[in-house]
Each structure stands twice: as structure tokens, then as C-alpha cells.
Amino acid sequence: MGISSAESITSVLQETRTFPPPAEFTAAAHINSEAQYQDLWERAKDDPNGFWGEMAAGLHWFKKWDKVLDGKMPDAKWFVGGRTNVSYNCLDRHLTTWRKNKAAIIWEGEPGDTRVLTYQDLHREVCKFANVLKKLGIKTGDRVTLYMPMIPELAIAMLACTRIGAPHSIIFGGFSADAVAERNNDAQAKLVVTADGGWRRGKEIELKNSVDASLEKSPTVENVVVVRRTGSPIVMEPGRDYWWHDLMHEASADCDAAELDSEHPLFILYTSGSTGKPKGVLHTTAGYLLGTMLTSKWVFDLKDEDTYWCTADIGWVTGHSYIIYGPLANGATTLMYEGAPNWPHDGRFWEIIEKYKVNIFYTAPTAIRAFVKWGDEWPNKFDLTSLRLLGTVGEPINPEAWMWYHHVIGGGRCPIVDTWWQTETGAIMISPLPGVTTTKPGSCTKPLPGVVPDIVTKSGESLPANAGGLLVMTQPWPSMLRTLYGDHERYVRTYFSEIAGCYFAGDGARRDADGYYWIMGRVDDVLNVAGHRLSTMEIESALVSHPRVAEAAVVGFPHDLKGEGICCFVTLTGSDGDDQMKQELKDHVRKQIGALATPDMIRFSNALPKTRSGKIMRRLLRDIAAGREKTGDTTTLEDYTVLATLRASEE
Ligand code: WT7
């Protein structure tokens, strides 16, 4: 769906089913009435200083802030003059309470090995690794890349970085060596923490080998710390590479948390934009911590007795905010699973829920569609009655998948929180409150306290109920990104120049007559593949880097499991393309970017549809990729015959 040709976006979705929260759920919920929600929301909107100041009292401060909010978007600062520490808030402050010996992390590896770390255990390991970082010369402000499997050492490394104020940059283990090098260079990372490998569907992901290849192109990295996970042979370069266990063996478990400024950089996380290289979204200390802590409590209704499981990979923001920082700041028990949902069988998730008696389960629509496909017999084999709350994130959920989740997984008794947010927002922005909000399948419902969205036209006018437009935020919020690392100008241009005075991050949406938000997807040339943003431009550059490719255009098309599939229209030099060439190009993109970006469809064509000014008309390609016969307005098309040729090009 594009917004280029129309002021507003036409919505075709009609959904009238409603699901009020069960009375028992409401009775025990942290936020338990519409009036309470309304009061919080109005107060936060009218008096952000008072509201957020009150909320921030829930954090530990070494020094209290002088001012809650200073300045306005794009350069709003929060809790100015305050000093705090994320690792201290997630660990130390629980140690003087009964939670000292409570499970902080319950971990299950893909092969079935398990580990439980209490808050005391986690604190000890984090302090030790913080000392390891110091010993390797890492100082407050230095950037550390974490390229790791989903093992407890990843959580330990994150918290150790935050303890000494060294911003981490986590790179999803599915990314290739080139992608790692690009991110290392952009962040000027000094250290990489990795593992020999990780397990995924019984196969090993060779992380250390990728790091070795990436380091040929990323000269700022001085050392590599390697966790032994799979035990397969790797090369350790003397003087550069160290084993995690060797360094930890010698490290002291005594390490005070650094007293960091509220606005001290906490982490960088790379995310796709429509043009250029990946954007290094930068989050800072106090605001991010407060946002993830409060939303974990409000949206997941986290209680001390809960076993909470978010299935995301920590390489994405969901894992940062809702496996680690939000839950641990609340003193919760968070479950972490290394592997795939369908290994060694399609019921692995349900088996884990039964085994640990999981109460809260947070996953993505793309996973839910896969579960539907694998069949009800899998969840039906396991006891899922411990579940009390379900959540989704990453893309709009189709109402039928929502209904399946509600009935088959939730047994009809669990509220579903459909949470809208982004890497940039740091924390959940629009979501049901499970004890309050009557849900409608497919809607992320209403803004949380402190979030003041609007739906506007391209010229910034507020739209009436049910008109689709651009989703914007009209007020700053504590957990918002502060900049794009090393490129503040791009930050201002990307998020704040589209609509004056507002934050805009690329989604179309409408608001219904009840004030419920319905996200309609991204409006720019960014795909949402399996709940993750991929830039069409990056895939195009990867294709064009192949010697046989003259030109490429990449678009999304509806895909049953992934939400959006990747379709590449390619013009070759020399002879015609064949199946072998298609495979070669798929492998090429996979190698350049990573498995996540592997094209689903390659179509060869001698020419691409262009405007007279030479712009590729992706809108038309999207229609063709989706198999739509009739395409939209073609009056600006330079050469009409191209369309017929493209339609004839088959997959
Ligand atoms: C984009 C952000 C936030 C973590 C996962 C992805 C889409 C996210 C929803 C939802 C409809 C959603 C949006 C957003 N999105 N959650 N509940 N309903 N769409 O993080 O990679 O930063 O992507 O994901 O398009 O802009 P991300």
C-alpha cells in the first residue's frame, strides 16, 4: 500500500467481533478499570513532567534527576541530571529482597540442555564479565558487538555492558559476515563477543567463522571473546581471541555498577531503512529502562509468580526489551529458548509451555501462521492450561490467526495483547491492557499512558474516524530513540521531517469510532518479512553486486507464513536466465545479507517499469508479484509493453 498517490489510505478490513477481558483476570490485574486507564492516560498527556516523574520513582537512582523532560522532539531529553544504571536496576536491587534466590532466567537449549540462573547467580556472572570487559580495555562509552546464539551468556554480556556503560550492538545470529562487518564499522566496535556456534534445527550456525571473515573488513575490533557452545573446531587467533571460560575463571565477582547519566547511550540496534545503509538506532539509559519496565508490568500484567516467555531472538528489539530489560527490571522470571519452534518436532513450543508451566506467552503473527499450518494436533498433545495471557508483535495479525490463537492456544480464556511498537520506540506504544481493554481481532487497540498518537494526512491534518493515514506520535516519550548512531541529520530527516512537530516511523493506520488503532502496514519501500523489517534497497544492492545482474527491483508479495515474501525482478547482462541462475542469485543474496533475506521468487525481465524520470515503479511490480491482473494508475509509465513482458515472466 502506498501513500504516494492518495492523501488517505483505503481500508478494506471489517471486523466486528469483540472480546472483553474475563472478570477473574480483571480482578487480579495491575491496571483493572477503564477509569484507571483513562485517568493515567489523561494525566500523562496533560502533565508529562508530573506523570513521568512519579513513574520514575520506581527506578533506583544514584542521583535524582533535576528535570523530567527537557526540550522537545527531535531532541527531547529525559530525567536530566539523574544518575542510574540498568544492570543495577535489573539485578542488584533485587538482591536485598526475597528475590535473591528467585529464578531470573530459565534457559532451554535446542538440544534439550537446561540452565536456571537466580538473580544472585546472574549478578555474579554479570559482575565477572564486566571485569573481563574492563580487563580487555573496554571503557565507558566503547561499543561492544554481541553476535551470539540465544544462550545465557548473551544476557550476561548485555548486562555487563550496561554495568560499565559500554553500549552494546547486538547482531542477529542469522546475519552474514558482511552484515557483521558493516555494523562493526558503523559502530566502530572495539570488541566482539561471540560463540563457536549455535544450534538451529539440529544444524550448527557457525558464528565464529563468520566473525573471522568479518574482521578482515572491520579493523576497529581489537579482541574477540568466544563462548564454547557447540564444541566444534574453530580457529583461535592468539593475542586476539579469548575463550569466555578462561577469562571468567580469573575474573573477580566484585564490580560496582557505574553511576551513569540518564542520557548515557545504552545500546545501538541496527534496523532497515528504505535507503542507504542500516540505521543504528540509539537508545539511552533511564528513559528506555523506565519504558520497558512499566510496559512489561502494564501490558503483560507481570506478577512475581509468573513464568513469562517471549519467543523472540534477542538480536531483535523485542528480545532486548521483553526478554531481558523489562522483565528483569520487574524482578520477573523470564524464559529463554535457544532454538526453532519446529525442532525436533512441530510441538516444541507447546512442550516447553507444559514443561515450565508458562503463564504468559509472547510471539509473532508469522509464528502463529506456521502453527496453524502445522495443525492443531501439536498444541492439543500438550497441557497449555498454565497460560493466562497471550501476546503478539511484529506485524498486523490477521483476524483468523487471532481467533486460532485465542481458541487453540488460549483455550478461549486468555486475553490477547496485540502490541504495536518499533525498534525506534524502544517499548510498546499501542496495546490492550489485558485486564481493561475489550479486544477486537486485528486491532492493537489503544495507546498506553504517555503515548499520544494521531492519524494524519501527508500534510499533517488529523483524519476523522476510519480514514486511513499516517500514524504519528505528537508527544515525546521516555523510551524513544535519541539519534541514529553517527548520523543525527538522517535521524531528523527520517522521523521528524515528514510531519511537522511529530514523530513518523513509516506505518499507515486508521482509528475506528471507538478510538481503536488498526495498523495497515508500512508505507515506504520496506518489507516486513516474518515480523522483521528488510530494506528492498539492500536486497537490490546485494543482487546488483552479482556480476551477471544489470538491474534489480525488489518488492514484497503476500506470503502465507512470512506475511510478506521477497520477490526480485532481475535484468541480466548477456544470456537469458534459467533455474540454475535463479538458485545462484538466491544463494548470493543469502550470503551477502543472511538467510532472512533469501528471495522467495526471482523473475527475469529485459526491462523494468519506469517513470519517465527513470524511477522504478514498485507499485506496479507489487501488483504483478501478487498476481493481481489489474494494476493501478499507469499513466506515468514510460514503456507500456514492459508490463506485459513482466507478467509473462514466470517464477
Ligand atoms: C514495524 C516495526 C517491535 C518489535 C518487532 C518489529 C510492524 C510491529 C505490530 C503490530 C501491526 C506491527 C510495524 C512497525 N509492527 N508490531 N502489533 N501490529 N504491525 O520491530 O523491526 O522495528 O518493526 O513492525 O510496521 O513499524 P521493527
Residues whose N, C-alpha, C, O or C-beta is under 5 A from the ligand:
A	BS01	WT7	T318 T392 V393 G394 E395 P396 D418 T419 W420 W421 Q422 T423 E424 C444 A505 D507 I519 G521 R522 G531 H532 R533
